[in-house]
Amino acid sequence: MSKRIAVIGAGSFGTALSISLASSGHKVSLWARREEAAEFMRRERHNETYLPDVKIPENVIVTSDLFSAARDADIWLFATPSHAVRPVAESLRDLVHPELLIVSVAKGIENETLLTTSQVVQDVYPDFDPDRIAVLYGPSHAEEVGTGTPTAVVVASSSSTTASILQDTFMTPRLRVYANNDVIGVEIAGSVKNILAIAAGMSEGVGYGDNAKAALITRGIAEIRRFGVAMGANPQTFSGLAGIGDLVVTCMSKHSRNRFLGEEIGKGKSLEQVQNEMQMVAEGVRTTRSVHDLALRIGVDMPITAAVYAILFEGKKPEEAVKDLMERSAKTEEWLHEPQDTVR
């Protein structure tokens, strides 16, 4: 059944999902924050800034009027940067209704509250049924989703009914959607992997090889899993699409903005310089601060995250951070077994 969907955020992934949803016959409104960007997309039918090579179908309504986009929608899809989810959600408070479904594809943990994006939505709408909130994560670069390259993602909700509805809504012959009920696990996996992607980029930037990247990915999934389990997640989630799948693609792909940021820092640029040169937001920077603070609060050892934090915010050289990681005391590889791995 066709649904009315408000895609809130016309970045690369919001645009790509609008195209995918419209191809299934859904009535899609795509909200862009700037009117000049919305007007350009209406006229030229492509997103010049974020997804220039993909045509936006005529049946996608592009607007800079947030209320117009969201007012009559069955589904709100938050596709803004994670730090913008709260202010945008707050501005829509008067339009929330009991039959609404809310989906977030924003990956990150809020700096001030240390909440995931689904938790931010629930915090803004405390009376809204949490079973009607979901997240859609997985290895899904917008450049490929927008062109219909085969992709698999996971939708996570505490309600199997909500997950099933959204699975049917987003599924296309080119976008396969799996269902999961571990919302916190999917969010932790999809958010923390951006930190590891920055680390992988740094490794590339300083000239390390495939062995180093493989070690980062492998120990990275152990680190993400350790953190997620401490947050109440199902450990099996981290072997899935939001875990290993998204971690591998984000650490290795040319499309990864977090990997790109890390690579430029590894080549000697400052964080400020790289961010000023980028058009897109590298979510891993803010997430590094949040995860570092949260890990200290709950007592989880996250050596790779700590190293990235030291490089980004304390001026440590990538080579020094790698030296410190390699010279840590010897460990056993017991991360597959709980709970021995809790503080390793």
Helices and strands as residue ranges (DSSP letters): E 4-8, H 12-23, E 27-31, H 35-44, E 46-47, E 51-55, E 60-63, H 66-70, E 75-78, G 82-84, H 85-91, G 93-95, E 101-104, H 117-124, G 130-132, E 133-137, H 142-145, E 151-157, H 160-170, E 175-180, H 183-205, H 210-230, G 235-239, I 241-245, H 246-252, H 257-266, H 271-277, H 284-298, H 303-314, H 318-326
